[in-house]
């Protein structure tokens, strides 16, 4: 048996797949979809997230950043996006009351105020210790 | 996230990271205006 025959036999159950699978969260793919005017902002965010990812506890931040920009790329490449943004900006006083969208809005505001107040106490306490 | 220095411009992801909601918030009047929903799921 030739060496090549043995190799083909060994590969008998291997299907032909590309070496790199398509990844829509790939930064290159994101830049392909994202309008050019956002590239600088994307690259700055990507650079910051990639640097942070060196720390094990912030590894997932890189994935989250890429996913967010993938979503933005899809949103911003919609030809109607800018006109909807402008319309939302120009119509003052128009909108839905937040409590109609977020049912527990009042509780969230109270909790946020409490957290903020607790944060101030913590920060001033740590300052006092120095 | 603000956009172009506009603090009223906000975004939020939903649906385990497959959805993006883009909206403007009037903090004083507590009004929200959703103007884009993107879903890639």
Backbone of each chain as nested JSON, in Angstrom:
{
  "chains": [
    {"id": "A", "residues": [
      {"number": 1, "name": "UNK", "atoms": {"N": [0.838, -1.201, 0.0], "CA": [0.0, 0.0, 0.0], "C": [0.875, 1.254, 0.0]}},
      {"number": 2, "name": "UNK", "atoms": {"N": [0.543, 2.175, -0.895], "CA": [1.298, 3.422, -0.936], "C": [0.975, 4.278, 0.294]}},
      {"number": 3, "name": "UNK", "atoms": {"N": [1.914, 5.131, 0.629], "CA": [1.717, 5.996, 1.804], "C": [0.484, 6.882, 1.642]}},
      {"number": 4, "name": "UNK", "atoms": {"N": [0.285, 7.384, 0.435], "CA": [-0.856, 8.268, 0.174], "C": [-2.171, 7.524, 0.343]}},
      {"number": 5, "name": "UNK", "atoms": {"N": [-2.217, 6.26, -0.058], "CA": [-3.45, 5.479, 0.095], "C": [-3.827, 5.366, 1.572]}},
      {"number": 6, "name": "UNK", "atoms": {"N": [-2.81, 5.112, 2.397], "CA": [-3.044, 5.002, 3.838], "C": [-3.577, 6.29, 4.42]}},
      {"number": 7, "name": "UNK", "atoms": {"N": [-3.062, 7.388, 3.902], "CA": [-3.501, 8.703, 4.379], "C": [-4.965, 8.944, 4.04]}},
      {"number": 8, "name": "UNK", "atoms": {"N": [-5.334, 8.604, 2.783], "CA": [-6.74, 8.774, 2.369], "C": [-7.66, 7.884, 3.189]}},
      {"number": 9, "name": "UNK", "atoms": {"N": [-7.148, 6.664, 3.516], "CA": [-7.953, 5.74, 4.322], "C": [-8.211, 6.335, 5.707]}},
      {"number": 10, "name": "UNK", "atoms": {"N": [-7.143, 6.913, 6.27], "CA": [-7.268, 7.533, 7.596], "C": [-8.251, 8.701, 7.567]}},
      {"number": 11, "name": "UNK", "atoms": {"N": [-8.31, 9.394, 6.451], "CA": [-9.167, 10.583, 6.343], "C": [-10.571, 10.251, 5.837]}},
      {"number": 12, "name": "UNK", "atoms": {"N": [-10.835, 8.931, 5.751], "CA": [-12.109, 8.507, 5.177], "C": [-13.323, 9.096, 5.859]}},
      {"number": 13, "name": "UNK", "atoms": {"N": [-13.251, 9.38, 7.141], "CA": [-14.413, 9.885, 7.877], "C": [-14.318, 11.389, 8.147]}},
      {"number": 14, "name": "UNK", "atoms": {"N": [-13.365, 12.021, 7.509], "CA": [-13.198, 13.46, 7.71], "C": [-13.887, 14.203, 6.574]}},
      {"number": 15, "name": "UNK", "atoms": {"N": [-14.764, 15.116, 6.934], "CA": [-15.431, 15.9, 5.891], "C": [-14.595, 17.144, 5.591]}},
      {"number": 16, "name": "UNK", "atoms": {"N": [-14.761, 17.663, 4.406], "CA": [-14.004, 18.845, 3.998], "C": [-14.659, 20.096, 4.58]}},
      {"number": 17, "name": "UNK", "atoms": {"N": [-14.048, 20.676, 5.583], "CA": [-14.546, 21.9, 6.212], "C": [-13.487, 22.981, 6.061]}},
      {"number": 18, "name": "UNK", "atoms": {"N": [-13.892, 24.223, 5.933], "CA": [-12.884, 25.282, 5.882], "C": [-12.094, 25.311, 7.193]}},
      {"number": 19, "name": "UNK", "atoms": {"N": [-10.817, 25.705, 7.098], "CA": [-9.967, 25.738, 8.285], "C": [-10.571, 26.68, 9.322]}},
      {"number": 20, "name": "UNK", "atoms": {"N": [-11.042, 27.858, 8.881], "CA": [-11.657, 28.805, 9.798], "C": [-13.143, 28.898, 9.467]}},
      {"number": 21, "name": "UNK", "atoms": {"N": [-13.968, 28.57, 10.461], "CA": [-15.405, 28.697, 10.252], "C": [-15.779, 30.167, 10.207]}},
      {"number": 22, "name": "UNK", "atoms": {"N": [-16.859, 30.465, 9.519], "CA": [-17.355, 31.839, 9.439], "C": [-17.789, 32.299, 10.825]}},
      {"number": 23, "name": "UNK", "atoms": {"N": [-17.328, 33.447, 11.248], "CA": [-17.682, 34.0, 12.563], "C": [-18.201, 35.422, 12.364]}},
      {"number": 24, "name": "UNK", "atoms": {"N": [-19.51, 35.625, 12.535], "CA": [-20.051, 36.976, 12.311], "C": [-19.57, 37.997, 13.338]}},
      {"number": 25, "name": "UNK", "atoms": {"N": [-19.034, 37.529, 14.478], "CA": [-18.484, 38.454, 15.471], "C": [-17.01, 38.775, 15.19]}},
      {"number": 26, "name": "UNK", "atoms": {"N": [-16.489, 38.279, 14.091], "CA": [-15.111, 38.572, 13.685], "C": [-14.99, 40.074, 13.406]}},
      {"number": 27, "name": "UNK", "atoms": {"N": [-13.979, 40.734, 13.988], "CA": [-13.842, 42.183, 13.769], "C": [-13.789, 42.58, 12.293]}},
      {"number": 28, "name": "UNK", "atoms": {"N": [-13.17, 41.742, 11.479], "CA": [-13.075, 42.048, 10.038], "C": [-14.468, 42.012, 9.409]}},
      {"number": 29, "name": "UNK", "atoms": {"N": [-15.263, 41.045, 9.822], "CA": [-16.626, 40.931, 9.308], "C": [-17.476, 42.122, 9.783]}},
      {"number": 30, "name": "UNK", "atoms": {"N": [-17.275, 42.511, 11.042], "CA": [-18.004, 43.673, 11.578], "C": [-17.66, 44.914, 10.758]}},
      {"number": 31, "name": "UNK", "atoms": {"N": [-16.377, 45.116, 10.463], "CA": [-15.97, 46.307, 9.7], "C": [-16.477, 46.263, 8.263]}},
      {"number": 32, "name": "UNK", "atoms": {"N": [-16.667, 45.066, 7.748], "CA": [-17.204, 44.937, 6.388], "C": [-18.646, 45.465, 6.335]}},
      {"number": 33, "name": "UNK", "atoms": {"N": [-19.398, 45.205, 7.405], "CA": [-20.815, 45.6, 7.443], "C": [-20.985, 47.037, 7.945]}},
      {"number": 34, "name": "UNK", "atoms": {"N": [-20.152, 47.437, 8.897], "CA": [-20.271, 48.741, 9.558], "C": [-19.921, 49.89, 8.6]}},
      {"number": 35, "name": "UNK", "atoms": {"N": [-20.778, 50.913, 8.507], "CA": [-20.431, 52.072, 7.667], "C": [-19.098, 52.691, 8.109]}},
      {"number": 36, "name": "UNK", "atoms": {"N": [-18.337, 53.175, 7.155], "CA": [-16.984, 53.671, 7.39], "C": [-16.869, 54.744, 8.448]}},
      {"number": 37, "name": "UNK", "atoms": {"N": [-17.905, 55.583, 8.597], "CA": [-17.81, 56.679, 9.568], "C": [-17.757, 56.195, 11.013]}},
      {"number": 38, "name": "UNK", "atoms": {"N": [-18.057, 54.902, 11.253], "CA": [-18.016, 54.348, 12.611], "C": [-16.746, 53.529, 12.866]}},
      {"number": 39, "name": "UNK", "atoms": {"N": [-15.914, 53.36, 11.848], "CA": [-14.747, 52.477, 11.993], "C": [-13.793, 52.92, 13.102]}},
      {"number": 40, "name": "UNK", "atoms": {"N": [-13.567, 54.231, 13.188], "CA": [-12.627, 54.731, 14.187], "C": [-13.115, 54.406, 15.608]}},
      {"number": 41, "name": "UNK", "atoms": {"N": [-14.402, 54.637, 15.843], "CA": [-14.981, 54.367, 17.165], "C": [-14.935, 52.87, 17.476]}},
      {"number": 42, "name": "UNK", "atoms": {"N": [-15.256, 52.062, 16.463], "CA": [-15.206, 50.61, 16.661], "C": [-13.787, 50.156, 17.009]}},
      {"number": 43, "name": "UNK", "atoms": {"N": [-12.807, 50.638, 16.256], "CA": [-11.426, 50.211, 16.484], "C": [-10.926, 50.633, 17.868]}},
      {"number": 44, "name": "UNK", "atoms": {"N": [-11.345, 51.802, 18.333], "CA": [-10.954, 52.259, 19.672], "C": [-11.555, 51.348, 20.741]}},
      {"number": 45, "name": "UNK", "atoms": {"N": [-12.843, 51.023, 20.587], "CA": [-13.511, 50.128, 21.546], "C": [-12.888, 48.731, 21.516]}},
      {"number": 46, "name": "UNK", "atoms": {"N": [-12.614, 48.261, 20.307], "CA": [-12.029, 46.921, 20.134], "C": [-10.648, 46.859, 20.775]}},
      {"number": 47, "name": "UNK", "atoms": {"N": [-9.867, 47.89, 20.56], "CA": [-8.518, 47.955, 21.126], "C": [-8.576, 47.924, 22.658]}},
      {"number": 48, "name": "UNK", "atoms": {"N": [-9.489, 48.728, 23.233], "CA": [-9.622, 48.789, 24.696], "C": [-10.069, 47.436, 25.249]}},
      {"number": 49, "name": "UNK", "atoms": {"N": [-11.046, 46.81, 24.582], "CA": [-11.561, 45.518, 25.056], "C": [-10.505, 44.427, 24.919]}},
      {"number": 50, "name": "UNK", "atoms": {"N": [-9.738, 44.47, 23.83], "CA": [-8.69, 43.464, 23.618], "C": [-7.592, 43.606, 24.685]}},
      {"number": 51, "name": "UNK", "atoms": {"N": [-7.272, 44.846, 25.047], "CA": [-6.267, 45.066, 26.096], "C": [-6.773, 44.547, 27.436]}},
      {"number": 52, "name": "UNK", "atoms": {"N": [-8.043, 44.862, 27.739], "CA": [-8.629, 44.402, 29.011], "C": [-8.695, 42.883, 29.077]}},
      {"number": 53, "name": "UNK", "atoms": {"N": [-8.886, 42.253, 27.917], "CA": [-9.066, 40.792, 27.883], "C": [-7.813, 40.041, 28.343]}},
      {"number": 54, "name": "UNK", "atoms": {"N": [-6.699, 40.736, 28.463], "CA": [-5.495, 40.079, 28.985], "C": [-5.699, 39.666, 30.439]}},
      {"number": 55, "name": "UNK", "atoms": {"N": [-6.581, 40.398, 31.125], "CA": [-6.89, 40.026, 32.512], "C": [-8.006, 38.98, 32.469]}},
      {"number": 56, "name": "UNK", "atoms": {"N": [-7.78, 37.823, 33.087], "CA": [-8.758, 36.724, 32.991], "C": [-10.182, 37.129, 33.34]}},
      {"number": 57, "name": "UNK", "atoms": {"N": [-10.356, 37.97, 34.358], "CA": [-11.71, 38.326, 34.786], "C": [-12.414, 39.245, 33.778]}},
      {"number": 58, "name": "UNK", "atoms": {"N": [-11.678, 39.786, 32.822], "CA": [-12.304, 40.675, 31.825], "C": [-12.308, 40.074, 30.426]}},
      {"number": 59, "name": "UNK", "atoms": {"N": [-12.017, 38.781, 30.362], "CA": [-11.956, 38.103, 29.067], "C": [-13.274, 38.24, 28.294]}},
      {"number": 60, "name": "UNK", "atoms": {"N": [-14.397, 38.085, 29.001], "CA": [-15.699, 38.108, 28.323], "C": [-16.065, 39.478, 27.771]}},
      {"number": 61, "name": "UNK", "atoms": {"N": [-15.416, 40.502, 28.284], "CA": [-15.711, 41.859, 27.818], "C": [-15.42, 42.002, 26.318]}},
      {"number": 62, "name": "UNK", "atoms": {"N": [-14.404, 41.296, 25.867], "CA": [-14.06, 41.35, 24.438], "C": [-15.2, 40.77, 23.596]}},
      {"number": 63, "name": "UNK", "atoms": {"N": [-15.735, 39.644, 24.032], "CA": [-16.854, 39.027, 23.308], "C": [-18.074, 39.946, 23.316]}},
      {"number": 64, "name": "UNK", "atoms": {"N": [-18.326, 40.559, 24.473], "CA": [-19.484, 41.453, 24.585], "C": [-19.321, 42.664, 23.67]}},
      {"number": 65, "name": "UNK", "atoms": {"N": [-18.1, 43.191, 23.608], "CA": [-17.839, 44.354, 22.748], "C": [-18.045, 43.988, 21.282]}},
      {"number": 66, "name": "UNK", "atoms": {"N": [-17.531, 42.83, 20.892], "CA": [-17.682, 42.416, 19.497], "C": [-19.143, 42.153, 19.154]}},
      {"number": 67, "name": "UNK", "atoms": {"N": [-19.884, 41.566, 20.092], "CA": [-21.297, 41.304, 19.822], "C": [-22.076, 42.614, 19.705]}},
      {"number": 68, "name": "UNK", "atoms": {"N": [-21.769, 43.563, 20.603], "CA": [-22.444, 44.861, 20.556], "C": [-22.177, 45.55, 19.218]}},
      {"number": 69, "name": "UNK", "atoms": {"N": [-20.938, 45.509, 18.764], "CA": [-20.608, 46.176, 17.495], "C": [-21.163, 45.427, 16.296]}},
      {"number": 70, "name": "UNK", "atoms": {"N": [-21.321, 44.124, 16.426], "CA": [-21.983, 43.377, 15.337], "C": [-23.425, 43.858, 15.204]}},
      {"number": 71, "name": "UNK", "atoms": {"N": [-24.076, 44.017, 16.369], "CA": [-25.455, 44.516, 16.372], "C": [-25.509, 45.938, 15.811]}},
      {"number": 72, "name": "UNK", "atoms": {"N": [-24.562, 46.77, 16.256], "CA": [-24.535, 48.152, 15.756], "C": [-24.285, 48.182, 14.259]}},
      {"number": 73, "name": "UNK", "atoms": {"N": [-23.413, 47.303, 13.79], "CA": [-23.117, 47.275, 12.354], "C": [-24.393, 47.012, 11.555]}},
      {"number": 74, "name": "UNK", "atoms": {"N": [-25.191, 46.08, 12.043], "CA": [-26.45, 45.776, 11.353], "C": [-27.395, 46.97, 11.427]}},
      {"number": 75, "name": "UNK", "atoms": {"N": [-27.503, 47.564, 12.628], "CA": [-28.414, 48.708, 12.816], "C": [-27.973, 49.905, 11.985]}},
      {"number": 76, "name": "UNK", "atoms": {"N": [-26.691, 50.264, 12.057], "CA": [-26.202, 51.478, 11.399], "C": [-26.155, 51.348, 9.879]}},
      {"number": 77, "name": "UNK", "atoms": {"N": [-26.098, 50.113, 9.389], "CA": [-26.052, 49.954, 7.935], "C": [-27.447, 50.012, 7.305]}},
      {"number": 78, "name": "UNK", "atoms": {"N": [-28.468, 50.062, 8.15], "CA": [-29.832, 50.24, 7.644], "C": [-29.946, 51.668, 7.09]}},
      {"number": 79, "name": "UNK", "atoms": {"N": [-30.294, 51.823, 5.823], "CA": [-30.34, 53.173, 5.236], "C": [-31.316, 54.123, 5.922]}},
      {"number": 80, "name": "UNK", "atoms": {"N": [-32.287, 53.598, 6.651], "CA": [-33.275, 54.453, 7.332], "C": [-32.867, 54.817, 8.762]}},
      {"number": 81, "name": "UNK", "atoms": {"N": [-31.771, 54.241, 9.252], "CA": [-31.405, 54.441, 10.653], "C": [-31.206, 55.92, 10.987]}},
      {"number": 82, "name": "UNK", "atoms": {"N": [-30.417, 56.605, 10.185], "CA": [-30.099, 58.004, 10.475], "C": [-31.344, 58.885, 10.454]}},
      {"number": 83, "name": "UNK", "atoms": {"N": [-32.233, 58.64, 9.506], "CA": [-33.438, 59.471, 9.423], "C": [-34.351, 59.229, 10.63]}},
      {"number": 84, "name": "UNK", "atoms": {"N": [-34.405, 57.995, 11.108], "CA": [-35.212, 57.707, 12.312], "C": [-34.6, 58.374, 13.531]}},
      {"number": 85, "name": "UNK", "atoms": {"N": [-33.256, 58.36, 13.592], "CA": [-32.555, 59.022, 14.693], "C": [-32.851, 60.522, 14.69]}},
      {"number": 86, "name": "UNK", "atoms": {"N": [-32.767, 61.133, 13.519], "CA": [-33.026, 62.568, 13.405], "C": [-34.461, 62.896, 13.802]}},
      {"number": 87, "name": "UNK", "atoms": {"N": [-35.376, 62.06, 13.381], "CA": [-36.79, 62.272, 13.706], "C": [-37.002, 62.196, 15.218]}},
      {"number": 88, "name": "UNK", "atoms": {"N": [-36.365, 61.192, 15.841], "CA": [-36.493, 61.035, 17.298], "C": [-35.893, 62.23, 18.025]}},
      {"number": 89, "name": "UNK", "atoms": {"N": [-34.836, 62.808, 17.44], "CA": [-34.148, 63.944, 18.058], "C": [-34.972, 65.225, 17.927]}},
      {"number": 90, "name": "UNK", "atoms": {"N": [-35.635, 65.368, 16.8], "CA": [-36.32, 66.631, 16.516], "C": [-37.698, 66.739, 17.17]}},
      {"number": 91, "name": "UNK", "atoms": {"N": [-38.318, 65.619, 17.456], "CA": [-39.663, 65.662, 18.041], "C": [-39.533, 65.698, 19.568]}},
      {"number": 92, "name": "UNK", "atoms": {"N": [-39.467, 66.913, 20.106], "CA": [-39.309, 67.064, 21.554], "C": [-40.639, 66.808, 22.265]}},
      {"number": 93, "name": "UNK", "atoms": {"N": [-40.559, 66.242, 23.44], "CA": [-41.761, 66.031, 24.249], "C": [-42.616, 64.859, 23.791]}},
      {"number": 94, "name": "UNK", "atoms": {"N": [-42.158, 64.196, 22.736], "CA": [-42.921, 63.059, 22.235], "C": [-42.245, 61.772, 22.723]}},
      {"number": 95, "name": "UNK", "atoms": {"N": [-43.026, 60.826, 23.144], "CA": [-42.442, 59.57, 23.602], "C": [-43.396, 58.842, 24.522]}},
      {"number": 96, "name": "UNK", "atoms": {"N": [-42.936, 57.714, 24.999], "CA": [-43.745, 56.881, 25.883], "C": [-43.231, 57.053, 27.306]}},
      {"number": 97, "name": "UNK", "atoms": {"N": [-44.127, 57.236, 28.263], "CA": [-43.658, 57.305, 29.648], "C": [-42.873, 56.048, 30.019]}},
      {"number": 98, "name": "UNK", "atoms": {"N": [-41.723, 56.245, 30.647], "CA": [-40.847, 55.106, 30.946], "C": [-41.583, 54.051, 31.776]}},
      {"number": 99, "name": "UNK", "atoms": {"N": [-42.437, 54.493, 32.701], "CA": [-43.129, 53.512, 33.553], "C": [-44.097, 52.625, 32.766]}},
      {"number": 100, "name": "UNK", "atoms": {"N": [-44.469, 53.065, 31.531], "CA": [-45.31, 52.215, 30.678], "C": [-44.486, 51.109, 30.019]}},
      {"number": 101, "name": "UNK", "atoms": {"N": [-43.184, 51.354, 29.875], "CA": [-42.301, 50.377, 29.233], "C": [-41.641, 49.488, 30.281]}},
      {"number": 102, "name": "UNK", "atoms": {"N": [-41.224, 50.107, 31.365], "CA": [-40.563, 49.369, 32.454], "C": [-41.513, 49.397, 33.645]}},
      {"number": 103, "name": "UNK", "atoms": {"N": [-42.172, 48.252, 33.872], "CA": [-43.261, 48.217, 34.851], "C": [-42.801, 48.556, 36.281]}},
      {"number": 104, "name": "UNK", "atoms": {"N": [-41.573, 48.168, 36.617], "CA": [-41.088, 48.417, 37.981], "C": [-40.143, 49.624, 38.006]}},
      {"number": 105, "name": "UNK", "atoms": {"N": [-40.436, 50.611, 37.17], "CA": [-39.564, 51.783, 37.044], "C": [-39.348, 52.495, 38.379]}},
      {"number": 106, "name": "UNK", "atoms": {"N": [-40.439, 52.726, 39.117], "CA": [-40.331, 53.458, 40.389], "C": [-39.403, 52.727, 41.355]}},
      {"number": 107, "name": "UNK", "atoms": {"N": [-39.542, 51.395, 41.413], "CA": [-38.692, 50.606, 42.306], "C": [-37.232, 50.682, 41.856]}},
      {"number": 108, "name": "UNK", "atoms": {"N": [-37.016, 50.671, 40.543], "CA": [-35.645, 50.741, 40.019], "C": [-34.994, 52.083, 40.35]}},
      {"number": 109, "name": "UNK", "atoms": {"N": [-35.77, 53.148, 40.223], "CA": [-35.236, 54.484, 40.53], "C": [-34.86, 54.554, 42.004]}},
      {"number": 110, "name": "UNK", "atoms": {"N": [-35.753, 54.036, 42.852], "CA": [-35.48, 54.041, 44.293], "C": [-34.214, 53.243, 44.605]}},
      {"number": 111, "name": "UNK", "atoms": {"N": [-34.109, 52.053, 43.982], "CA": [-32.936, 51.199, 44.226], "C": [-31.659, 51.876, 43.733]}},
      {"number": 112, "name": "UNK", "atoms": {"N": [-31.744, 52.53, 42.574], "CA": [-30.563, 53.213, 42.023], "C": [-30.124, 54.346, 42.941]}},
      {"number": 113, "name": "UNK", "atoms": {"N": [-31.107, 55.1, 43.443], "CA": [-30.775, 56.204, 44.361], "C": [-30.112, 55.658, 45.62]}},
      {"number": 114, "name": "UNK", "atoms": {"N": [-30.64, 54.52, 46.093], "CA": [-30.083, 53.901, 47.305], "C": [-28.639, 53.455, 47.048]}},
      {"number": 115, "name": "UNK", "atoms": {"N": [-28.411, 52.847, 45.872], "CA": [-27.05, 52.398, 45.536], "C": [-26.099, 53.577, 45.438]}},
      {"number": 116, "name": "UNK", "atoms": {"N": [-26.594, 54.646, 44.794], "CA": [-25.764, 55.84, 44.624], "C": [-25.397, 56.433, 45.988]}},
      {"number": 117, "name": "UNK", "atoms": {"N": [-26.395, 56.488, 46.861], "CA": [-26.152, 57.028, 48.206], "C": [-25.153, 56.143, 48.954]}},
      {"number": 118, "name": "UNK", "atoms": {"N": [-25.313, 54.827, 48.826], "CA": [-24.398, 53.888, 49.496], "C": [-22.998, 54.032, 48.929]}},
      {"number": 119, "name": "UNK", "atoms": {"N": [-22.913, 54.263, 47.611], "CA": [-21.606, 54.448, 46.959], "C": [-20.901, 55.666, 47.495]}},
      {"number": 120, "name": "UNK", "atoms": {"N": [-21.668, 56.734, 47.695], "CA": [-21.073, 57.972, 48.228], "C": [-20.522, 57.742, 49.627]}},
      {"number": 121, "name": "UNK", "atoms": {"N": [-21.304, 57.005, 50.433], "CA": [-20.877, 56.734, 51.807], "C": [-19.598, 55.916, 51.789]}},
      {"number": 122, "name": "UNK", "atoms": {"N": [-19.569, 54.869, 50.898], "CA": [-18.395, 54.007, 50.812], "C": [-17.167, 54.801, 50.396]}},
      {"number": 123, "name": "UNK", "atoms": {"N": [-17.371, 55.662, 49.353], "CA": [-16.218, 56.43, 48.872], "C": [-15.707, 57.395, 49.941]}},
      {"number": 124, "name": "UNK", "atoms": {"N": [-16.652, 58.081, 50.62], "CA": [-16.19, 59.027, 51.629], "C": [-15.567, 58.296, 52.811]}},
      {"number": 125, "name": "UNK", "atoms": {"N": [-16.078, 57.064, 53.095], "CA": [-15.49, 56.294, 54.178], "C": [-14.06, 55.917, 53.839]}},
      {"number": 126, "name": "UNK", "atoms": {"N": [-13.855, 55.467, 52.555], "CA": [-12.506, 55.051, 52.197], "C": [-11.566, 56.252, 52.172]}},
      {"number": 127, "name": "UNK", "atoms": {"N": [-12.109, 57.431, 51.816], "CA": [-11.281, 58.629, 51.828], "C": [-10.887, 58.958, 53.265]}},
      {"number": 128, "name": "UNK", "atoms": {"N": [-11.866, 58.789, 54.166], "CA": [-11.615, 59.134, 55.562], "C": [-10.539, 58.253, 56.175]}},
      {"number": 129, "name": "UNK", "atoms": {"N": [-10.459, 57.003, 55.632], "CA": [-9.471, 56.074, 56.177], "C": [-8.054, 56.436, 55.754]}},
      {"number": 130, "name": "UNK", "atoms": {"N": [-7.914, 57.111, 54.593], "CA": [-6.568, 57.417, 54.087], "C": [-5.812, 58.417, 54.922]}}
    ]},
    {"id": "B", "residues": [
      {"number": 1, "name": "UNK", "atoms": {"N": [-24.613, 54.158, 26.389], "CA": [-23.697, 54.712, 25.396], "C": [-24.264, 56.015, 24.85]}},
      {"number": 2, "name": "UNK", "atoms": {"N": [-23.459, 57.014, 24.759], "CA": [-23.896, 58.234, 24.104], "C": [-23.324, 58.241, 22.693]}},
      {"number": 3, "name": "UNK", "atoms": {"N": [-23.913, 59.022, 21.845], "CA": [-23.458, 59.054, 20.46], "C": [-23.306, 60.504, 20.062]}},
      {"number": 4, "name": "UNK", "atoms": {"N": [-22.135, 60.839, 19.616], "CA": [-21.883, 62.208, 19.21], "C": [-22.111, 63.187, 20.341]}},
      {"number": 5, "name": "UNK", "atoms": {"N": [-21.836, 62.763, 21.574], "CA": [-21.992, 63.646, 22.719], "C": [-23.434, 63.87, 23.111]}},
      {"number": 6, "name": "UNK", "atoms": {"N": [-24.35, 63.088, 22.579], "CA": [-25.772, 63.237, 22.896], "C": [-26.122, 62.292, 24.041]}},
      {"number": 7, "name": "UNK", "atoms": {"N": [-26.282, 62.824, 25.265], "CA": [-26.53, 61.94, 26.416], "C": [-27.908, 61.286, 26.392]}},
      {"number": 8, "name": "UNK", "atoms": {"N": [-28.793, 61.788, 25.541], "CA": [-30.137, 61.205, 25.482], "C": [-30.17, 59.938, 24.634]}},
      {"number": 9, "name": "UNK", "atoms": {"N": [-29.133, 59.721, 23.86], "CA": [-29.06, 58.571, 22.967], "C": [-28.582, 57.355, 23.76]}},
      {"number": 10, "name": "UNK", "atoms": {"N": [-29.375, 56.288, 23.759], "CA": [-29.024, 55.11, 24.563], "C": [-29.21, 53.841, 23.734]}},
      {"number": 11, "name": "UNK", "atoms": {"N": [-28.492, 52.816, 24.153], "CA": [-28.662, 51.497, 23.548], "C": [-28.682, 50.45, 24.651]}},
      {"number": 12, "name": "UNK", "atoms": {"N": [-29.412, 49.372, 24.408], "CA": [-29.44, 48.265, 25.365], "C": [-29.553, 46.963, 24.589]}},
      {"number": 13, "name": "UNK", "atoms": {"N": [-28.792, 45.971, 25.01], "CA": [-28.91, 44.661, 24.365], "C": [-29.966, 43.846, 25.109]}},
      {"number": 14, "name": "UNK", "atoms": {"N": [-30.558, 42.908, 24.394], "CA": [-31.554, 42.024, 25.014], "C": [-31.512, 40.68, 24.277]}},
      {"number": 15, "name": "UNK", "atoms": {"N": [-32.284, 39.725, 24.804], "CA": [-32.365, 38.418, 24.138], "C": [-31.017, 37.718, 24.077]}},
      {"number": 16, "name": "UNK", "atoms": {"N": [-30.34, 37.664, 25.21], "CA": [-29.036, 36.985, 25.326], "C": [-28.016, 37.505, 24.309]}},
      {"number": 17, "name": "UNK", "atoms": {"N": [-28.08, 38.819, 24.08], "CA": [-27.086, 39.44, 23.212], "C": [-27.401, 39.378, 21.734]}},
      {"number": 18, "name": "UNK", "atoms": {"N": [-28.621, 38.977, 21.395], "CA": [-28.992, 38.897, 19.979], "C": [-29.837, 40.088, 19.524]}},
      {"number": 19, "name": "UNK", "atoms": {"N": [-30.229, 40.911, 20.475], "CA": [-31.073, 42.05, 20.128], "C": [-30.466, 43.354, 20.613]}},
      {"number": 20, "name": "UNK", "atoms": {"N": [-30.734, 44.417, 19.866], "CA": [-30.244, 45.748, 20.247], "C": [-31.397, 46.743, 20.127]}},
      {"number": 21, "name": "UNK", "atoms": {"N": [-31.616, 47.438, 21.22], "CA": [-32.656, 48.452, 21.276], "C": [-31.958, 49.808, 21.257]}},
      {"number": 22, "name": "UNK", "atoms": {"N": [-32.344, 50.679, 20.348], "CA": [-31.755, 52.019, 20.303], "C": [-32.873, 53.011, 20.57]}},
      {"number": 23, "name": "UNK", "atoms": {"N": [-32.647, 53.915, 21.498], "CA": [-33.719, 54.808, 21.932], "C": [-33.171, 56.12, 22.447]}},
      {"number": 24, "name": "UNK", "atoms": {"N": [-34.064, 57.053, 22.592], "CA": [-33.713, 58.338, 23.207], "C": [-34.511, 58.485, 24.489]}},
      {"number": 25, "name": "UNK", "atoms": {"N": [-33.882, 59.072, 25.48], "CA": [-34.531, 59.235, 26.785], "C": [-34.58, 60.716, 27.141]}},
      {"number": 26, "name": "UNK", "atoms": {"N": [-35.751, 61.144, 27.555], "CA": [-35.889, 62.486, 28.132], "C": [-35.917, 62.27, 29.641]}},
      {"number": 27, "name": "UNK", "atoms": {"N": [-34.768, 62.487, 30.272], "CA": [-34.644, 62.183, 31.705], "C": [-35.575, 63.031, 32.567]}},
      {"number": 28, "name": "UNK", "atoms": {"N": [-35.76, 64.272, 32.147], "CA": [-36.578, 65.177, 32.95], "C": [-38.05, 64.761, 32.904]}},
      {"number": 29, "name": "UNK", "atoms": {"N": [-38.554, 64.55, 31.699], "CA": [-39.961, 64.182, 31.545], "C": [-40.186, 62.683, 31.728]}},
      {"number": 30, "name": "UNK", "atoms": {"N": [-39.09, 61.918, 31.858], "CA": [-39.148, 60.457, 31.971], "C": [-39.927, 59.848, 30.808]}},
      {"number": 31, "name": "UNK", "atoms": {"N": [-39.524, 60.293, 29.604], "CA": [-40.126, 59.756, 28.38], "C": [-39.063, 58.976, 27.615]}},
      {"number": 32, "name": "UNK", "atoms": {"N": [-39.51, 57.943, 26.918], "CA": [-38.597, 57.119, 26.136], "C": [-39.139, 57.024, 24.708]}},
      {"number": 33, "name": "UNK", "atoms": {"N": [-38.233, 57.107, 23.74], "CA": [-38.662, 57.002, 22.341], "C": [-37.753, 55.981, 21.648]}},
      {"number": 34, "name": "UNK", "atoms": {"N": [-38.287, 54.795, 21.433], "CA": [-37.529, 53.723, 20.78], "C": [-37.606, 53.947, 19.278]}},
      {"number": 35, "name": "UNK", "atoms": {"N": [-36.456, 54.035, 18.625], "CA": [-36.53, 54.251, 17.179], "C": [-35.822, 53.179, 16.36]}},
      {"number": 36, "name": "UNK", "atoms": {"N": [-35.235, 52.19, 17.026], "CA": [-34.679, 51.078, 16.261], "C": [-34.598, 49.824, 17.115]}},
      {"number": 37, "name": "UNK", "atoms": {"N": [-35.018, 48.717, 16.54], "CA": [-34.858, 47.406, 17.178], "C": [-34.155, 46.509, 16.166]}},
      {"number": 38, "name": "UNK", "atoms": {"N": [-33.007, 45.994, 16.56], "CA": [-32.238, 45.098, 15.67], "C": [-32.192, 43.726, 16.309]}},
      {"number": 39, "name": "UNK", "atoms": {"N": [-32.451, 42.707, 15.495], "CA": [-32.419, 41.327, 15.985], "C": [-31.593, 40.485, 15.021]}},
      {"number": 40, "name": "UNK", "atoms": {"N": [-30.607, 39.767, 15.544], "CA": [-29.745, 38.97, 14.672], "C": [-29.843, 37.469, 14.984]}},
      {"number": 41, "name": "UNK", "atoms": {"N": [-30.831, 37.107, 15.799], "CA": [-30.962, 35.704, 16.193], "C": [-31.478, 34.834, 15.076]}}
    ]}
  ]
}
